[in-house]
Amino acid sequence: MRAPPDRGCAVSKSKRNPGIAARTVVALVEDKPGVLARIAGLFRRRGFNIASLAVGPSERPGLSRLTFVVEGEPNLVGLVAAQLDRLIDVVSAEDITDRNMVWREMALIKVRATPETRTEILQLAGIFRVNVVDVGAETLTMEITGDSEKIDSLIELLRRYGVLEVMRTGRVATLRGSLTPGGEEGKR
């Protein structure tokens, strides 16, 4: 069997695994039990890793929208959307990695905040334009939205205070409506 063409995977390398390609795929699927398990099974059989997954209701009743970041061998992972499109409960699947997209992640970060450190932590929150969503006697919980590097940077800066818990969403992505090209991997 002939190897599928390389679909420009070199542009989007996995940050965790050099030499492995990462693709952003958006799929519209029917809201039925087992759909996600069938999709995960397809990825497992092909040797792909789901690096990120976000799912939620779509604008169409009875359908959910999934955003995957899928990692795998560069010459194979480019065809993941076409393979997904063949599954019976998948209405549509599109690889938007090389297209004009915008994407974000969201994280909730709970950090230890003593009376002595609370002001410093709140200053960091202001610099990163995050929302403080919960204040406890000894903790602060922040909500941050942005690209992976922004979230990683805040977490790293908060480590000295004591990061107690981090909960991150996967990437959510959509094609841009503007005619202006997006930046690297949809940033800007």
ABEGO torsion letter per residue (X at the ends): XBBBBBAGAAABBBAABBGBBBBBBBBBBBBBBGAAAAAAAAAAAAGBBBABBBBBBBABBGBBBBBBBBBBBAAAAAAAAAAAAABAABABBBBAAABBBBBBBBBBBBBBBBAAAAAAAAAAAAAAGBBBABBBAABBBBBBBEBAAAAAAAAAAAAAAGBABBBBBBBBBBBBABABBBBBGGBX
